[in-house]
């Protein structure tokens, strides 16, 4: 029975792995086709479509915009998430319940409704479309993730270590820096990662707050596919996958993914 369970578990894991990796394989393979349309399996091998990507400056500018906004959203979400999570978890103040409800409801609001609402709000405030307004819109999406993950990290924190440090004479800032912050580091970095991915991949909200001259990469791809559906799109997708793989390899090489998220890698 144990052997059968192990075989079934392995088979299920393999199927899930194939299901997850199949879209990536199809995207990479179809980006190499010699035809002027997307097809799988590819008919011939060529790097022409990658040259097409780098020959279109609008795609490069959109990538820089998306990456810049996503990095800013990740950094701000981490800071706000840490402050908000600590405030909600440790203090009682007027409006605490309402703040928690707002943060929870943010996950239930359809992004298209959120995009329309942000468009109306920016118009009433007289804010023209810019990287700043795009960042504000994405913070509405990303901050709740960061706050919730920090709250989850704080829920498992034993405050006896903080009390011990304070009892030995450590000032509040040093207690926070050397005890509290390391304890929630994994949740904080996880929130920043979620924020980066959410911001970089967002299409629905961005459609309402960008212009023809200011487009994120997902919006640029969406608009491009309405008129041209050639392998340039799959080449961009492949480059995005390569970007993610390189980022993970660099982090693992110099920091370690497990250590970055606070996992204990010392096993004796």
C-alpha positions in Angstrom: 0.0 0.0 0.0 2.9 2.3 0.9 4.6 1.6 -2.4 1.4 2.2 -4.4 0.9 5.5 -2.6 4.4 6.5 -3.4 4.0 5.6 -7.0 0.7 7.5 -7.3 2.2 10.5 -5.5 5.2 10.5 -7.9 3.0 10.2 -10.9 0.8 13.0 -9.8 3.8 15.3 -9.1 5.1 14.5 -12.6 1.8 15.4 -14.2 1.6 18.7 -12.2 5.1 19.5 -13.3 4.4 18.8 -16.9 1.2 20.9 -16.7 3.1 23.8 -15.3 6.1 23.6 -17.7 4.1 22.9 -20.9 3.1 26.5 -21.6 6.7 27.6 -21.2 8.0 24.9 -23.6 5.4 25.9 -26.2 6.2 29.6 -25.8 9.9 29.0 -26.2 9.6 26.6 -29.1 7.1 28.8 -31.0 9.4 31.8 -30.7 12.0 30.0 -32.9 9.7 29.2 -35.8 10.5 30.6 -39.3 6.9 31.2 -40.1 5.3 34.7 -39.8 2.7 33.3 -37.5 2.7 31.5 -34.1 2.8 27.7 -34.6 3.7 24.7 -32.6 5.8 22.7 -33.2 8.0 25.3 -34.9 8.6 25.0 -38.6 12.4 25.6 -38.8 14.6 27.4 -36.3 15.5 31.1 -36.4 16.4 33.9 -34.0 14.7 36.5 -36.3 11.9 37.3 -33.8 14.3 38.1 -31.0 16.0 40.6 -33.4 12.6 42.0 -34.0 12.0 42.5 -30.3 15.3 44.4 -29.9 14.5 46.4 -33.1 11.4 47.8 -31.5 12.3 50.5 -29.0 8.7 50.7 -27.8 9.0 47.2 -26.2 12.3 48.1 -24.5 10.8 51.3 -23.1 7.8 49.5 -21.9 9.9 46.9 -20.2 11.9 49.6 -18.4 8.7 51.3 -17.3 7.2 48.0 -16.0 10.4 47.0 -14.2 10.9 50.4 -12.6 7.3 50.6 -11.4 7.3 47.0 -10.1 10.6 47.6 -8.2 9.1 50.8 -6.6 5.9 49.0 -5.8 7.8 46.1 -4.2 9.9 48.4 -2.0 7.1 50.7 -0.9 4.7 47.7 -0.3 7.4 46.1 1.9 7.8 49.2 4.0 4.1 49.9 4.2 3.3 46.3 4.8 5.7 46.0 7.7 4.4 49.2 9.3 0.8 48.3 8.7 1.2 44.7 9.9 2.9 45.8 13.1 0.2 48.4 13.8 -2.7 46.1 13.2 -1.1 43.1 15.1 0.1 45.0 18.2 -2.0 48.0 18.7 -5.7 48.8 19.3 -6.8 52.1 17.6 -10.0 53.6 16.2 -10.7 52.2 12.7 -8.5 49.1 13.1 -11.4 46.8 12.2 -12.3 48.9 9.2 -8.7 48.9 8.0 -8.5 45.1 8.2 -11.8 44.9 6.3 -10.5 47.2 3.6 -7.3 45.2 3.2 -9.3 42.0 3.0 -11.9 43.3 0.6 -9.1 44.4 -1.8 -8.7 40.7 -2.8 -12.4 40.4 -3.6 -12.8 43.5 -5.8 -12.5 42.7 -9.5 -9.5 44.4 -11.0 -11.6 45.9 -13.8 -13.8 47.6 -11.3 -10.7 48.8 -9.5 -9.3 50.1 -12.7 -12.5 52.1 -13.5 -12.6 53.5 -10.0 -9.0 54.6 -10.1 -9.5 56.2 -13.5 -12.4 58.3 -12.2 -10.5 59.2 -9.0 -7.4 60.3 -10.9 -9.6 62.4 -13.2 -11.3 64.1 -10.3 -7.9 64.8 -8.7 -6.6 66.2 -11.9 -3.7 63.7 -12.0 -2.5 63.0 -15.6 -1.3 59.6 -16.6 2.3 59.2 -15.5 4.6 56.6 -13.9 3.5 58.1 -10.5 -0.2 57.4 -11.1 0.6 54.0 -12.4 2.6 53.3 -9.2 -0.3 54.5 -7.0 -2.7 52.2 -8.9 -0.4 49.2 -8.4 0.1 50.0 -4.7 -3.6 49.5 -4.3 -3.1 46.0 -5.6 0.2 45.1 -3.9 0.0 46.6 -0.3 -2.7 44.2 0.9 -0.5 41.2 0.0 2.4 42.6 1.9 0.3 43.5 5.0 -1.3 40.1 5.0 2.0 38.2 4.7 3.6 40.3 7.5 0.5 39.6 9.7 1.0 35.9 9.1 4.7 36.2 10.0 3.9 38.1 13.2 1.2 35.6 14.2 4.0 33.0 14.7 6.4 35.3 16.5 7.2 34.5 20.1 7.5 37.9 21.8 9.5 36.5 24.7 12.7 37.1 22.7 11.7 40.8 22.3 10.9 41.1 26.0 14.2 39.5 26.9 16.2 41.9 24.7 14.3 44.8 26.1 14.8 43.5 29.7 18.6 43.4 29.1 18.5 47.1 28.2 18.3 47.1 24.4 16.5 50.2 23.1 13.3 49.7 21.1 15.0 50.3 17.7 17.7 47.6 18.4 15.0 45.2 19.6 13.1 45.7 16.3 16.3 45.6 14.2 17.9 42.5 15.7 14.8 40.5 16.9 11.5 41.5 15.2 12.8 42.2 11.7 14.7 39.0 11.3 11.7 37.0 12.5 9.4 38.4 9.8 12.1 38.7 7.1 10.7 35.8 5.1 7.2 37.2 5.1 8.4 40.7 4.3 10.5 39.5 1.3 7.6 37.2 0.2 5.3 40.3 0.2 7.8 42.3 -1.8 8.1 39.4 -4.4 4.3 39.2 -4.6 4.1 42.9 -5.1 6.8 42.9 -7.8 5.1 40.1 -9.7 1.6 41.6 -9.3 2.8 45.0 -10.6 4.9 43.7 -13.4 2.2 41.3 -14.8 -0.8 43.6 -14.3 -2.8 44.3 -17.4 -6.4 45.1 -16.3 -5.7 48.1 -14.0 -2.9 49.4 -16.2 -5.2 49.6 -19.2 -7.2 52.3 -17.5 -4.3 54.5 -16.3 -1.9 54.5 -19.2 -1.8 56.4 -22.5 -0.6 55.7 -26.0 2.8 57.2 -25.0 3.0 55.5 -21.6 2.4 51.8 -21.7 3.6 48.9 -19.5 4.9 45.8 -21.2 1.7 43.7 -20.7 -0.4 46.6 -22.2 2.1 47.0 -25.1 1.9 43.2 -25.8 -1.9 43.3 -25.5 -2.2 46.2 -28.0 0.3 44.6 -30.3 -1.6 41.4 -30.5 -4.7 43.1 -31.6 -3.1 43.9 -34.9 -0.2 41.5 -35.2 0.1 38.0 -33.9 3.5 37.0 -35.0 6.2 35.1 -33.0 7.5 38.5 -31.7 5.0 38.0 -28.8 6.4 34.6 -27.9 9.9 35.9 -28.2 9.1 38.5 -25.6 7.5 35.8 -23.4 10.7 33.7 -23.7 12.8 36.7 -22.7 10.6 37.3 -19.7 11.1 33.7 -18.6 14.8 34.0 -19.1 14.8 37.2 -17.0 13.1 35.4 -14.2 15.5 32.4 -14.4 18.6 34.6 -14.3 17.2 36.5 -11.3 16.6 33.3 -9.4 20.1 31.9 -10.3 21.8 35.2 -9.2 19.9 35.2 -5.9 20.7 31.5 -5.3 24.4 32.1 -6.2 25.0 35.1 -4.0 22.4 34.9 -1.2 20.5 31.6 -1.4 16.8 31.4 -2.0 16.1 29.5 1.2 18.2 31.9 3.3 16.6 34.9 1.6 13.2 33.7 2.9 14.5 33.0 6.3 14.6 29.2 6.1 17.1 27.4 8.3 19.6 25.7 6.0 21.9 24.4 8.7 21.2 20.7 9.2 23.4 18.5 11.2 
